[in-house]
Amino acid sequence: MPGHFEPLPGGGAAVALDDVEISIIRSLAVQLLELIGPGPAENADDDPLAELFAEGPSEPPADPVLRRLFPDAYGDPEQAPASPAEAEERRAYSAEFRRYTENDLRAAKRDSALAVIRSLDALSPAGEDGAVLKLSAEESQQWLGALNDLRLAIGSRLDITDEEDTDLLFGLPDEDPRKPMVMAYLWLGGLQETLISTLMP
């Protein structure tokens, strides 16, 4: 079980984590929460419908990590529009889609990151062999979403766009300042892959 998720009888998954691993995942999840930011109505009046009817932004985020987490819905980024009119049409469709979906997407990503933090905080102190994190099927889905978001965020900071970039970064010398981030990216990828395997029928 060390270093990878294993399925639990009846659904869910378990993984053994030591204190350092727990601290890294928790810290990354907190940073992700800070990056995503609060919900649109969290600082508003006590109107329970405020967030439900709040419109989201229509423009892509300026931060490249947030652009990776909340990409435009229309158009292939690797295929240039055939004409200025097509480019304008893509922008209009993407803006409309973003306005009505981004708040919900942000809320889902916040919920997943919070679920990771809460499940780690609920762990008993790790012994010599580490603590065993046990997740229900629903918690496993939240962890899967959060792990994916963390890898997207780190990959964006490292300018990883394809597998070749990962291979090049893996060969970085230990003194390279990007090395710890690369190792975290690869480690989270292993956790994500084994968690996916526990959820497959």
C-alpha positions as CSV (number, residue, x, y, z in Angstrom):
1,M,0.0,0.0,0.0
2,P,2.9,2.5,0.6
3,G,2.9,5.1,-2.2
4,H,-0.2,4.0,-4.0
5,F,-3.9,3.6,-3.5
6,E,-5.5,0.2,-3.2
7,P,-9.2,-0.7,-3.4
8,L,-11.2,-1.3,-0.3
9,P,-13.9,-4.0,0.0
10,G,-17.2,-2.5,-0.8
11,G,-15.8,0.5,-2.6
12,G,-13.4,3.3,-1.8
13,A,-9.6,3.3,-1.6
14,A,-6.8,3.4,0.9
15,V,-3.2,4.6,0.9
16,A,-0.4,4.8,3.5
17,L,1.1,8.3,3.8
18,D,3.9,9.4,6.0
19,D,4.1,12.8,7.8
20,V,6.0,14.5,5.0
21,E,3.6,13.2,2.3
22,I,0.6,14.4,4.3
23,S,2.2,17.8,4.8
24,I,3.0,18.2,1.1
25,I,-0.5,17.2,-0.1
26,R,-2.2,19.4,2.5
27,S,0.0,22.4,1.6
28,L,-0.7,22.0,-2.1
29,A,-4.4,21.7,-1.5
30,V,-4.4,24.9,0.6
31,Q,-2.5,26.7,-2.1
32,L,-5.0,25.5,-4.7
33,L,-7.9,26.8,-2.5
34,E,-6.2,30.2,-2.3
35,L,-5.6,30.2,-6.1
36,I,-9.2,29.4,-6.9
37,G,-10.5,32.0,-4.4
38,P,-13.7,32.3,-2.5
39,G,-17.2,31.8,-4.0
40,P,-19.0,34.8,-5.5
41,A,-21.4,35.2,-2.6
42,E,-19.1,34.3,0.3
43,N,-18.7,38.0,1.2
44,A,-22.2,39.0,0.2
45,D,-25.4,39.4,2.2
46,D,-27.0,36.4,3.9
47,D,-29.1,35.7,0.8
48,P,-29.1,31.9,0.1
49,L,-30.0,32.6,-3.5
50,A,-27.2,35.0,-4.1
51,E,-24.6,32.5,-5.2
52,L,-27.2,30.4,-7.2
53,F,-28.0,33.4,-9.4
54,A,-24.6,35.0,-9.5
55,E,-23.1,35.2,-12.9
56,G,-19.5,34.3,-13.4
57,P,-16.8,36.0,-15.4
58,S,-16.9,36.1,-19.1
59,E,-13.2,36.5,-19.8
60,P,-10.5,33.8,-19.2
61,P,-8.4,34.3,-16.1
62,A,-5.1,36.2,-16.4
63,D,-3.2,33.6,-14.3
64,P,-1.9,30.8,-16.6
65,V,-2.7,28.2,-13.9
66,L,-6.3,29.3,-13.7
67,R,-6.5,29.4,-17.5
68,R,-5.4,25.7,-17.4
69,L,-8.0,24.9,-14.6
70,F,-10.8,26.9,-16.3
71,P,-10.1,26.7,-20.1
72,D,-12.3,28.1,-22.8
73,A,-15.0,25.7,-23.8
74,Y,-15.2,26.4,-27.5
75,G,-12.5,26.0,-30.1
76,D,-9.4,23.9,-30.3
77,P,-6.4,25.8,-28.9
78,E,-4.1,24.0,-31.3
79,Q,-6.2,24.9,-34.3
80,A,-6.3,28.5,-35.4
81,P,-9.6,30.0,-36.5
82,A,-10.2,30.0,-40.2
83,S,-11.2,33.6,-40.2
84,P,-11.5,36.7,-37.9
85,A,-15.3,36.1,-37.8
86,E,-14.8,32.5,-36.6
87,A,-12.4,33.7,-33.9
88,E,-14.9,36.3,-32.7
89,E,-17.7,33.6,-32.7
90,R,-15.5,31.3,-30.6
91,R,-14.8,34.2,-28.1
92,A,-18.5,35.0,-27.9
93,Y,-19.5,31.3,-27.3
94,S,-16.7,30.8,-24.8
95,A,-17.6,34.0,-22.9
96,E,-21.3,33.0,-22.6
97,F,-20.5,29.4,-21.5
98,R,-17.9,30.7,-18.9
99,R,-20.4,33.2,-17.5
100,Y,-22.9,30.5,-16.6
101,T,-20.6,27.6,-15.7
102,E,-17.3,28.9,-14.1
103,N,-18.8,29.6,-10.7
104,D,-20.1,26.0,-10.4
105,L,-16.8,24.6,-11.6
106,R,-14.9,26.7,-9.1
107,A,-17.2,25.6,-6.3
108,A,-16.7,21.9,-7.3
109,K,-12.9,22.4,-7.3
110,R,-13.0,24.1,-3.9
111,D,-15.1,21.3,-2.5
112,S,-12.7,18.7,-3.7
113,A,-9.7,20.5,-2.3
114,L,-11.5,21.0,1.0
115,A,-12.3,17.3,1.1
116,V,-8.6,16.5,0.7
117,I,-7.7,18.8,3.6
118,R,-10.4,17.5,5.9
119,S,-9.6,13.9,5.3
120,L,-5.9,14.5,6.0
121,D,-6.7,16.5,9.1
122,A,-8.9,13.6,10.4
123,L,-6.0,11.1,10.2
124,S,-4.4,9.8,13.3
125,P,-0.8,10.8,13.8
126,A,1.4,8.8,11.5
127,G,3.5,6.1,13.1
128,E,6.7,4.6,11.8
129,D,4.8,3.0,8.9
130,G,2.8,6.1,8.2
131,A,-1.0,6.7,8.6
132,V,-3.5,4.9,6.5
133,L,-5.9,7.1,4.7
134,K,-9.2,5.4,3.9
135,L,-11.6,7.0,1.5
136,S,-15.2,6.2,0.6
137,A,-16.2,5.9,-3.0
138,E,-17.4,9.5,-3.0
139,E,-14.3,10.8,-1.2
140,S,-12.2,8.9,-3.8
141,Q,-13.9,10.9,-6.6
142,Q,-13.2,14.2,-4.7
143,W,-9.5,13.2,-4.2
144,L,-9.3,12.2,-7.9
145,G,-10.5,15.7,-8.9
146,A,-8.2,17.5,-6.5
147,L,-5.2,15.4,-7.6
148,N,-5.9,16.2,-11.2
149,D,-6.2,19.9,-10.4
150,L,-3.0,19.9,-8.5
151,R,-1.2,18.3,-11.4
152,L,-2.6,20.7,-13.9
153,A,-1.5,23.6,-11.7
154,I,2.0,22.3,-11.2
155,G,2.2,21.3,-14.9
156,S,1.2,24.8,-15.9
157,R,3.9,26.4,-13.6
158,L,6.5,24.0,-15.2
159,D,5.2,24.7,-18.8
160,I,4.4,21.0,-19.3
161,T,2.3,20.6,-22.4
162,D,3.0,17.0,-23.4
163,E,4.8,13.8,-22.3
164,E,8.1,14.9,-23.8
165,D,8.2,17.9,-21.5
166,T,7.8,15.6,-18.5
167,D,10.7,13.4,-19.8
168,L,13.0,16.4,-20.1
169,L,12.1,17.7,-16.7
170,F,12.6,14.3,-15.1
171,G,16.3,14.5,-16.2
172,L,16.9,17.8,-14.4
173,P,19.9,17.9,-12.1
174,D,19.2,17.9,-8.4
175,E,20.4,21.5,-8.0
176,D,17.8,22.8,-10.5
177,P,15.2,24.8,-8.5
178,R,12.4,23.1,-10.5
179,K,13.4,19.6,-9.4
180,P,11.2,19.5,-6.2
181,M,8.1,20.6,-8.2
182,V,8.9,18.0,-10.9
183,M,9.1,15.3,-8.3
184,A,5.8,16.4,-6.7
185,Y,4.2,16.4,-10.2
186,L,5.4,12.8,-10.9
187,W,4.5,11.6,-7.4
188,L,0.9,13.0,-7.6
189,G,0.6,11.4,-11.0
190,G,1.4,8.0,-9.5
191,L,-1.2,8.6,-6.8
192,Q,-3.8,9.7,-9.4
193,E,-3.1,6.7,-11.6
194,T,-3.5,4.1,-8.8
195,L,-6.6,5.9,-7.5
196,I,-8.2,5.7,-10.9
197,S,-7.4,1.9,-11.0
198,T,-9.3,1.4,-7.7
199,L,-12.4,3.1,-9.2
200,M,-12.5,0.9,-12.3
201,P,-15.0,-1.9,-12.2
